[in-house]
Amino acid sequence: MSGLLQAVLSGYYARNQLRSRSRLISWSHRGRFRAALRIAREVQGGRTLDYGCGDGTFLGLLASHMAVSAVGAEIHSSIVDSCRSRFAGYDNLRFVHVSALEPSERESFDVIYCMEVLEHVTDPDVLLERLEWLLAPGGTLVISVPIETGLPVVVKQAVRTLAGWRRIGDYPGTTSYTPRELLSSILAGATQHIQRPAFKDAAGNPTHDHKGFNWRVLRALVRRRFRLVREDTSPIRGLGPHFATQRWFVARKRGI
């Protein structure tokens, strides 16, 4: 096993999701990274940013599959420090706090990945504006978000409940739905269908969990700022949002 893969597997995400005791959870999250790597091969590009990189799982996998110069950015300094320690010696991977991206990195990145982040942001358009600012002219933005509407939200809530009972992952902390909220989520259209609960993370930053997230609302925001090239789903490609667990957007910066 390569050193990069060892670094990936030593991370929190690999232990709790990729190697989850729930085979369904593990399969779903592995499928998301397979989708991300497939898109990366299609997009190619030069300098890469993973905004909200978490424990560096994606960048570690990406660097093990293709030559890349990449930056991982996170809002929590402790996560940045952990990534720097685990990926020490790989000069093509750099990890920084998100505040370090400004003002020097304007239009610096050819490809930006923002995966499983925007559903947690209380004002996603502000973050999309920042990603637009960081993206080079003609650059590509790759977004993944969970599907929390239609049939998938019913399946996910059932899986989360079972995982919570089994003390697997972080699922015991998932906010529950009232019957009316769940019905509204199943029938959700292109507008926000229920009020989303807001919390404070360990650093005091406002955040959402997955409850009430509507990927169609986010898609409209993406279309306002970028040219949406295509959409996809995972863990099974092309399955459609009525059955898949994640939605992907591949977009390009306008003005070229």
Residue, then its C-alpha position, 0 to 999 in steps of 0.5 A: m500500500s502506498g504512503l498516500l493511501q495509508a495517509v487516507l486510511s488513517g483519517y477520521y473519514a475513512r475510519n467512520q464512513l469508507r470503512s463503516r460497519s454499515r455496508l450500505i453507508s460504506w458503499s454510498h460514500r465509496g461511490r461518492f469518491r469514485a464519482a469524484l475521481r471519474i469527474a477529475r479524470e474528465v476535467q483534468g485542469g491544473r492547480t486544484l483546490d478542495y474547499g472544505c477538504g475535511d481530513g484530506t481523503f479526496l486529495g489523497l486519493l486524487a494524488s494517488h491516481m494522477a499528477v496534481s498540484a492541490v490545496g485543501a482548505e478547511i475552516h477548522s485549524s485543528i483539521v488543517d494541522s492534522c492533514r499537514s501531519r498525515f500528508a507530510g512529505y507530499d509537496n504537491l499537497r498543501f493544507v491551509h485555513v480558508s482565511a489564507l486563500e484571501p487576498s492572494e489566491r484570486e483567480s488562482f485555481d483551474v479546478i475547485y471541488c466543494m463536496e458535501v459542504l454547501e448543504h451545511v452553509t447558512d448562506p450558500d450564495v456567499l460561499l459560491e461568490r467566494l468560489e467564483w472569486l477564487l476560480a480562474p477564468g474558464g475554470t471548472l467548479v465541481i460540487s456534490v451535495p446530498i439528496e434530501t428530498g423525495l424517496p432518498v430522504v425516507v431511505k436515508q432517515a431509516v439508515r441514519t436511525l438504524a446506524g444511530w441505534r448501532r452507534i455507528g458514525d455521527y448519526p445519533g446527532t441527526t435531527s429528526y423530522t416530524p411527519r409533516e416535515l418528512l411529507s414536505s421533503i418527499l414532495a419538495g419542488a424547486t423552493q425551500h420546503i421546510q425551515r432548516p434548523a441552525f446550530k453552532d459548531a465547535a468554533g461557534n460558526p453557524t451551520h446546518d445539518h442535512k435536515g431540509f436541504n433542497w438540492r434544487v434550490l442550490r442548483a438555481l444559485v449555481r446557475r445564477r453565478f456559473r454556466l452549469v455544464r452537467e449534472d450527475t448522481s452517485p453512488i450509481r451514475g445516471l440513476g437520477p435524483h429520485f433514487a440516488t444519494q448525492r447530486w453532482f454539479v459541474a460548472r464553469k466560470r463565466g466571462i470567457 
